[in-house]
Amino acid sequence: MQPIEHVVTVEVSTPEHSGGRLVVYLRHRPDDPLAVHLDFAPVPVDGPGRSAATWVFARSLLSEGVVAPAGLGDVRVRPGAPYETDVELCSGDGRCLVRFRTAALRSFLARTESWPPQVSDRVRTELDRTLDDILRCP
């Protein structure tokens, strides 16, 4: 199974900079089905497949955030201006606001929902294994 990748142009702003347009890659991988990978890619860094920065967070956070504010930690997602969704990223180095077209996010999320049932089976198996490991600890 191949990863799902969606290339979009977003507006990025920080407290120091009013904003600029940037290409980002939204990715959903078969080996990490509960996560969304957000790759910032102004130019390729160190060869193909690399990006300037990557953020990984729960797919459910993105799904919930397009309709209502979601997230309490380093990643927060909320509806913005009409037809837009804001993703706020916070780290020790600062914070930035990434503004997406909501339609682009919904399209990406819809593609990730159409994955075959074996992905759900894999998630269930991994979750069972992780819970077994936790419960086995002395």
Helices and strands as residue ranges (DSSP letters): E 4-13, E 20-29, E 32-40, E 53-58, H 59-65, E 75-79, E 84-91, E 94-101, H 102-113, H 117-136
